[in-house]
Amino acid sequence: MIAFSAEWLELRGPYDLRARSPAVLAALAGAVADRASIAIVDLACGTGATLAAISLHLPRRQRWRLVDNDPSLLARAASSEPVIGKNVVTVPIDIFRELDAALDDPLDLVTTSALLDLVSSEWLERLAIAVAKRGLMVYAALTYDGRVAFEPADPLDARMIEAVNQHQRGEKGFGPALGPTAATEAIARFASLNYEVVHGTSDWNFGPPDNKIQANLVTAWAAAVREGDDLTLAEIDGWISRRRSHIASGLSSIRVGHIDFFGRPIGAR
């Protein structure tokens, strides 16, 4: 399973929190409003950002099971400030190989953030079937959907993002990744399993002050494109040089498309 540094997760954290779809959060909150308590498993939890983002939308009494294969990230998640009414445990599990172990606990809700675009169609099918078999609700946030817009525009932007999206479909630890089609496919899978699904956009919007994360993103994208043969090294180096210049000059804005969704079995209350 692909690993992300705690530093990257910390950098993107405030933007993730701001981007989450209010409509999807409202659907989640409405679905659990009459419950006295709720049990949640968060898959690929990282440092615990999903817990922090949605806990205020859930019943006061919460039992969280935070699952990740990275012990250092789990340690950070476990060190967050305790909150009255919340019971939080961390569990080291490789969800590619041991998905059922992650779900084999009395649960009401499965959550994940920034994961589904990394998984294969086969693994997504496993997840959807396992969740539906248990009659669980699901909240999946911040799935990259391939939309990127730059200001100011560059003649190579479209080709660069096309190459980035192709790279996103490569192996990320779960088999060939779904990349930009993940959210659409996941929503369709759950709908086919008799789930009511609410979805909405959760785009990152970076303006000129957000220069650090912009620089990180364009650097990572250029590195990804260098692994393929879609563009020449001269084209890639020219693009990254121009984009860095815009960022350093306080002229750059970037919008990165994501999708959130919440699903529950039809008829469930």
MARKOLMAR-687386 format. One record per residue: x, y, z of N, C-alpha, C in turn; residue in three letters. Coordinates in steps of 0.1 Angstrom, whole numbers, padded with zeros to 4 digits, always signed. Layout:
N
XYZXYZXYZala...
***
This chain:
269
+0008-0012+0000+0000+0000+0000+0009+0012+0000met+0005+0022-0008+0013+0034-0009+0013+0042+0004ile+0025+0048+0007+0026+0055+0020+0027+0070+0017ala+0022+0078+0026+0023+0093+0026+0030+0098+0038phe+0038+0108+0037+0045+0113+0048+0036+0121+0057ser+0039+0122+0070+0031+0130+0079+0032+0144+0076ala+0043+0149+0070+0045+0163+0066+0035+0166+0055glu+0034+0158+0045+0025+0160+0034+0010+0161+0040trp+0007+0151+0048-0007+0151+0054-0010+0163+0062leu+0000+0168+0069-0001+0180+0077-0003+0192+0068glu+0005+0193+0057+0004+0204+0048-0010+0205+0042leu-0015+0194+0037-0028+0194+0030-0040+0194+0039arg-0038+0192+0052-0049+0190+0062-0059+0202+0062gly-0054+0214+0063-0064+0226+0063-0072+0227+0050pro-0065+0224+0039-0072+0225+0026-0083+0214+0025tyr-0079+0202+0029-0089+0191+0029-0101+0194+0038asp-0099+0200+0049-0110+0203+0059-0119+0213+0052leu-0113+0224+0046-0121+0234+0039-0129+0229+0027arg-0123+0219+0020-0128+0214+0008-0140+0205+0009ala-0141+0198+0021-0152+0188+0022-0165+0193+0019arg-0173+0185+0012-0186+0189+0007-0196+0191+0018ser-0201+0203+0020-0211+0206+0031-0224+0197+0029pro-0228+0196+0016-0240+0188+0013-0239+0173+0017ala-0227+0168+0015-0225+0154+0019-0224+0152+0034val-0217+0162+0040-0217+0162+0055-0230+0163+0061leu-0239+0171+0055-0253+0173+0060-0261+0160+0058ala-0258+0153+0047-0265+0140+0045-0261+0130+0056ala-0248+0130+0059-0243+0121+0069-0249+0124+0082leu-0249+0137+0086-0254+0141+0099-0269+0138+0100ala-0276+0140+0089-0291+0137+0090-0294+0123+0091gly-0285+0114+0086-0287+0100+0086-0285+0094+0100ala-0277+0101+0108-0274+0096+0122-0279+0104+0133val-0287+0114+0130-0292+0124+0139-0300+0118+0151ala-0307+0107+0148-0315+0101+0159-0308+0090+0167asp-0295+0088+0164-0288+0078+0171-0281+0084+0184arg-0281+0075+0194-0274+0079+0207-0259+0078+0206ala-0255+0068+0198-0241+0065+0197-0238+0060+0183ser-0225+0059+0179-0221+0054+0166-0208+0048+0167ile-0205+0037+0159-0192+0031+0158-0187+0032+0144ala-0175+0037+0143-0169+0040+0130-0156+0033+0128ile-0153+0029+0116-0139+0025+0112-0135+0034+0101val-0123+0040+0103-0117+0049+0093-0105+0041+0086asp-0107+0038+0073-0097+0031+0066-0086+0040+0060leu-0074+0036+0062-0062+0044+0057-0063+0058+0064ala-0064+0057+0077-0067+0069+0085-0056+0080+0086cys-0044+0077+0082-0033+0086+0083-0031+0092+0097gly-0032+0105+0099-0030+0111+0112-0043+0114+0119thr-0054+0109+0113-0067+0110+0120-0075+0122+0115gly-0073+0127+0103-0080+0139+0097-0094+0137+0096ala-0099+0125+0092-0113+0122+0090-0121+0124+0103thr-0115+0118+0114-0121+0119+0127-0123+0134+0131leu-0112+0142+0129-0113+0156+0133-0123+0163+0124ala-0124+0159+0112-0133+0167+0102-0148+0164+0105ala-0151+0152+0108-0166+0148+0108-0171+0145+0122ile-0163+0145+0133-0168+0141+0146-0179+0150+0151ser-0179+0163+0148-0189+0172+0152-0203+0170+0145leu-0202+0162+0134-0215+0159+0127-0221+0146+0131his-0215+0139+0141-0220+0126+0145-0226+0127+0159leu-0233+0117+0164-0238+0116+0178-0226+0118+0188pro-0229+0123+0199-0219+0127+0209-0211+0114+0213arg-0217+0103+0215-0210+0091+0219-0205+0084+0206arg-0192+0083+0205-0185+0078+0193-0174+0068+0197gln-0174+0057+0189-0163+0047+0190-0156+0046+0177arg-0144+0050+0177-0136+0051+0164-0125+0040+0164trp-0124+0033+0153-0114+0023+0150-0105+0029+0138arg-0094+0034+0141-0085+0040+0131-0075+0030+0126leu-0076+0027+0113-0069+0016+0106-0059+0022+0096val-0046+0018+0097-0036+0022+0087-0025+0012+0088asp-0017+0011+0077-0006+0002+0078+0007+0008+0082asn+0007+0021+0085+0019+0029+0088+0019+0032+0103asp+0027+0025+0111+0027+0027+0126+0030+0041+0130pro+0039+0049+0122+0042+0062+0126+0030+0071+0125ser+0022+0069+0114+0010+0077+0113-0001+0074+0124leu-0002+0061+0127-0011+0056+0137-0007+0063+0151leu+0006+0064+0153+0011+0070+0166+0006+0084+0166ala+0007+0091+0155+0003+0105+0155-0012+0106+0157arg-0019+0097+0151-0034+0097+0152-0038+0094+0167ala-0031+0085+0173-0034+0082+0187-0030+0093+0197ala-0021+0102+0193-0016+0112+0202-0025+0124+0202ser-0036+0125+0194-0044+0136+0194-0052+0138+0207ser-0056+0150+0210-0063+0153+0223-0075+0144+0224glu-0077+0138+0236-0089+0130+0238-0101+0139+0239pro-0113+0135+0235-0125+0143+0235-0135+0135+0243val-0142+0142+0252-0153+0135+0259-0163+0129+0250ile-0167+0116+0253-0177+0109+0245-0171+0101+0233gly-0158+0103+0231-0151+0095+0220-0142+0085+0226lys-0143+0072+0221-0134+0062+0224-0126+0059+0211asn-0113+0060+0211-0105+0059+0199-0095+0048+0201val-0094+0038+0192-0084+0029+0192-0077+0029+0178val-0064+0026+0177-0057+0025+0165-0053+0010+0162thr-0054+0006+0150-0052-0008+0146-0043-0009+0134val-0031-0015+0134-0022-0016+0123-0027-0027+0114pro-0033-0024+0102-0038-0034+0093-0035-0030+0079ile-0030-0039+0070-0029-0037+0056-0042-0039+0050asp-0050-0029+0046-0063-0031+0041-0064-0037+0027ile-0053-0038+0020-0053-0045+0007-0054-0060+0010phe-0047-0065+0020-0047-0079+0022-0057-0084+0033arg-0060-0074+0042-0068-0078+0053-0081-0069+0055glu-0088-0067+0045-0099-0058+0045-0110-0063+0055leu-0113-0076+0055-0123-0081+0064-0119-0079+0078asp-0106-0081+0081-0101-0078+0095-0104-0064+0100ala-0103-0055+0090-0105-0041+0094-0120-0038+0097ala-0129-0046+0090-0143-0044+0092-0150-0053+0102leu-0142-0063+0107-0148-0073+0116-0149-0068+0130asp-0158-0059+0132-0160-0053+0145-0174-0048+0145asp-0182-0047+0156-0195-0041+0155-0194-0026+0150pro-0200-0023+0139-0198-0010+0132-0211-0005+0127leu-0211+0008+0125-0223+0015+0118-0218+0022+0106asp-0206+0027+0105-0201+0036+0095-0187+0033+0091leu-0184+0032+0078-0171+0031+0073-0167+0044+0066val-0155+0050+0070-0151+0062+0064-0137+0061+0058thr-0134+0070+0049-0121+0070+0043-0119+0084+0036thr-0107+0089+0035-0105+0101+0028-0092+0100+0019ser-0093+0105+0007-0081+0105-0002-0076+0091-0004ala-0084+0081-0005-0080+0067-0007-0085+0061-0021leu-0097+0063-0024-0103+0055-0035-0097+0057-0048leu-0091+0069-0051-0084+0070-0064-0071+0062-0065asp-0067+0056-0054-0055+0048-0054-0057+0033-0055leu-0070+0029-0054-0073+0015-0054-0077+0010-0067val-0077-0003-0069-0081-0009-0081-0096-0012-0082ser-0101-0015-0094-0115-0018-0095-0119-0030-0087ser-0110-0040-0087-0112-0052-0080-0113-0050-0065glu-0104-0042-0060-0104-0039-0045-0116-0031-0041trp-0120-0021-0050-0132-0014-0047-0144-0023-0047leu-0145-0032-0056-0156-0042-0056-0156-0050-0042glu-0144-0054-0038-0143-0061-0025-0149-0052-0014arg-0145-0039-0014-0149-0030-0003-0164-0028-0004leu-0170-0026-0015-0184-0023-0016-0192-0035-0012ala-0188-0047-0016-0195-0059-0012-0194-0061+0003ile-0182-0060+0008-0180-0062+0023-0188-0052+0031ala-0189-0039+0027-0197-0029+0034-0212-0032+0033val-0216-0035+0021-0230-0038+0019-0235-0051+0026ala-0226-0061+0026-0230-0073+0033-0232-0071+0048lys-0225-0061+0053-0227-0058+0068-0237-0048+0070arg-0243-0042+0059-0254-0032+0061-0249-0019+0066gly-0236-0015+0063-0230-0003+0069-0232+0009+0060leu-0232+0020+0066-0231+0033+0059-0217+0035+0055met-0215+0044+0045-0201+0047+0040-0200+0062+0037val-0189+0068+0041-0186+0082+0038-0171+0082+0033tyr-0170+0086+0020-0157+0086+0013-0155+0100+0008ala-0144+0106+0013-0142+0120+0009-0129+0122+0001ala-0128+0133-0006-0116+0138-0012-0110+0128-0022leu-0118+0122-0030-0114+0114-0041-0110+0122-0053thr-0098+0122-0058-0094+0130-0069-0101+0125-0082tyr-0106+0135-0090-0114+0132-0101-0108+0136-0115asp-0096+0141-0114-0089+0144-0127-0090+0158-0132gly-0098+0166-0125-0100+0180-0130-0090+0189-0123arg-0082+0196-0131-0072+0206-0126-0073+0218-0135val-0073+0230-0129-0073+0243-0136-0063+0252-0130ala-0055+0258-0139-0044+0267-0135-0047+0281-0139phe-0043+0291-0131-0043+0305-0135-0029+0311-0131glu-0021+0317-0140-0024+0318-0154-0022+0305-0161pro-0028+0303-0173-0027+0291-0180-0014+0290-0187ala-0010+0278-0190+0002+0275-0198-0001+0265-0209asp+0005+0267-0221+0002+0258-0232+0003+0243-0229pro+0012+0239-0219+0014+0225-0217+0005+0220-0205leu-0003+0228-0199-0011+0224-0188-0020+0211-0191asp-0027+0212-0202-0036+0201-0205-0028+0188-0207ala-0017+0188-0214-0009+0176-0217-0003+0171-0204arg+0002+0180-0195+0007+0176-0182-0003+0169-0174met-0015+0175-0173-0025+0169-0164-0030+0155-0170ile-0031+0155-0183-0034+0142-0190-0024+0131-0186glu-0011+0135-0186+0000+0126-0182-0001+0122-0167ala-0004+0132-0159-0006+0130-0144-0017+0120-0142val-0028+0122-0149-0040+0113-0147-0037+0099-0152asn-0028+0098-0163-0024+0084-0167-0016+0078-0156gln-0007+0086-0150+0002+0080-0139-0007+0076-0127his-0018+0083-0125-0026+0080-0114-0033+0066-0115gln-0033+0061-0127-0039+0048-0130-0029+0037-0128arg-0017+0040-0124-0007+0030-0122-0008+0023-0109gly+0001+0014-0106+0001+0006-0093+0003+0015-0081glu-0006+0015-0072-0004+0023-0059-0005+0014-0047lys-0003+0001-0049-0004-0009-0038-0017-0017-0037gly-0026-0014-0046-0039-0022-0046-0041-0028-0060phe-0031-0029-0068-0034-0032-0082-0035-0019-0091gly-0038-0021-0104-0039-0009-0112-0050+0001-0107pro-0046+0013-0104-0055+0022-0097-0066+0028-0106ala-0077+0031-0100-0088+0037-0108-0085+0052-0111leu-0077+0058-0103-0074+0072-0106-0086+0081-0107gly-0087+0089-0117-0098+0099-0118-0112+0093-0120pro-0113+0081-0123-0127+0075-0124-0132+0069-0111thr-0124+0069-0101-0127+0062-0089-0140+0066-0082ala-0143+0079-0081-0155+0083-0074-0167+0079-0082ala-0167+0081-0095-0178+0077-0103-0181+0062-0102thr-0170+0055-0103-0172+0040-0102-0177+0036-0088glu-0172+0042-0077-0176+0038-0064-0191+0042-0062ala-0195+0053-0066-0209+0057-0065-0218+0047-0072ile-0214+0044-0084-0222+0034-0092-0223+0020-0085ala-0211+0016-0079-0211+0003-0073-0221+0003-0061arg-0220+0013-0053-0229+0013-0041-0244+0014-0045phe-0246+0022-0055-0260+0024-0060-0265+0010-0065ala-0256+0002-0072-0260-0011-0076-0263-0021-0065ser-0258-0018-0053-0260-0026-0042-0271-0021-0033leu-0280-0013-0039-0292-0008-0032-0289+0002-0021asn-0279+0011-0024-0276+0022-0016-0281+0035-0021tyr-0286+0043-0012-0289+0057-0015-0276+0065-0014glu-0272+0072-0024-0259+0079-0024-0261+0094-0027val-0255+0102-0018-0254+0117-0020-0240+0120-0023val-0237+0128-0033-0223+0132-0036-0222+0146-0039his-0210+0152-0038-0208+0166-0041-0193+0168-0043gly-0190+0179-0049-0176+0183-0052-0169+0187-0039thr-0156+0185-0038-0148+0189-0026-0134+0194-0031ser-0135+0203-0040-0122+0208-0047-0113+0215-0038asp-0100+0213-0040-0090+0222-0035-0090+0235-0043trp-0089+0246-0036-0088+0259-0042-0076+0266-0036asn-0065+0267-0044-0053+0273-0039-0051+0287-0046phe-0050+0297-0038-0047+0310-0043-0032+0314-0041gly-0028+0326-0045-0014+0330-0044-0008+0328-0030pro-0015+0331-0019-0009+0328-0006-0005+0314-0003pro-0012+0305-0010-0009+0290-0008+0002+0285-0016asp+0013+0292-0015+0025+0289-0024+0032+0276-0020asn+0032+0273-0007+0039+0260-0003+0033+0248-0009lys+0020+0247-0008+0013+0235-0013+0012+0235-0028ile+0011+0246-0034+0012+0247-0049+0026+0242-0053gln+0036+0246-0047+0050+0242-0051+0051+0227-0049ala+0046+0222-0038+0047+0207-0036+0039+0200-0047asn+0028+0205-0050+0020+0198-0060+0026+0197-0074leu+0030+0209-0079+0036+0209-0093+0049+0201-0093val+0056+0201-0082+0069+0193-0082+0065+0178-0083thr+0055+0174-0075+0052+0160-0075+0046+0156-0089ala+0038+0165-0095+0032+0162-0108+0043+0160-0118trp+0053+0169-0118+0064+0169-0128+0072+0156-0126ala+0074+0152-0113+0081+0139-0111+0074+0127-0116ala+0061+0127-0114+0052+0116-0119+0053+0116-0134ala+0052+0127-0141+0052+0127-0156+0065+0123-0161val+0076+0125-0154+0089+0121-0158+0091+0106-0159arg+0082+0099-0151+0083+0084-0152+0077+0078-0164glu+0069+0086-0172+0063+0081-0184+0071+0087-0196gly+0064+0086-0208+0070+0091-0220+0061+0099-0228asp+0051+0106-0220+0041+0114-0227+0047+0128-0232asp+0057+0133-0224+0063+0145-0227+0078+0144-0226leu+0085+0152-0233+0100+0152-0233+0105+0158-0220thr+0117+0155-0215+0122+0161-0203+0123+0176-0205leu+0126+0181-0217+0127+0196-0219+0113+0202-0217ala+0103+0196-0222+0089+0201-0220+0085+0201-0206glu+0088+0190-0199+0085+0190-0184+0092+0200-0176ile+0105+0201-0179+0113+0211-0172+0109+0225-0174asp+0105+0228-0187+0100+0241-0190+0087+0244-0183gly+0078+0235-0183+0066+0237-0176+0067+0239-0161trp+0076+0231-0154+0078+0233-0140+0085+0246-0137ile+0094+0250-0145+0100+0263-0143+0090+0274-0144ser+0082+0274-0154+0072+0285-0156+0062+0285-0144arg+0057+0273-0140+0048+0272-0130+0054+0277-0116arg+0066+0273-0114+0073+0278-0101+0075+0293-0102arg+0077+0299-0113+0079+0313-0114+0066+0320-0111ser+0055+0315-0116+0042+0321-0113+0039+0320-0098his+0042+0309-0092+0040+0307-0077+0048+0317-0070ile+0061+0318-0073+0070+0327-0066+0066+0341-0067ala+0060+0345-0079+0057+0358-0081+0043+0362-0075ser+0036+0352-0069+0023+0355-0063+0012+0356-0073gly+0014+0350-0085+0004+0351-0096-0004+0338-0097leu-0001+0327-0091-0006+0314-0094-0018+0310-0085ser-0028+0304-0092-0039+0298-0085-0042+0284-0092ser-0045+0274-0083-0047+0261-0089-0060+0255-0082ile-0069+0249-0090-0081+0242-0086-0079+0228-0089arg-0081+0219-0079-0079+0205-0081-0092+0198-0077val-0098+0191-0086-0111+0185-0084-0111+0172-0075gly-0121+0172-0066-0123+0160-0058-0138+0158-0056his-0142+0146-0052-0156+0143-0050-0157+0136-0036ile-0168+0139-0029-0172+0133-0016-0185+0125-0019asp-0187+0114-0012-0200+0108-0012-0204+0102+0001phe-0217+0101+0004-0222+0094+0016-0232+0084+0011phe-0232+0072+0015-0242+0062+0011-0247+0054+0023gly-0260+0050+0022-0265+0041+0032-0275+0032+0025arg-0277+0020+0031-0286+0011+0024-0300+0017+0024pro-0307+0015+0013-0320+0021+0011-0329+0014+0021ile-0337+0022+0029-0346+0017+0039-0340+0017+0053gly-0326+0019+0054-0320+0018+0067-0323+0031+0074ala-0324+0030+0087-0327+0041+0096-0318+0040+0109arg
***
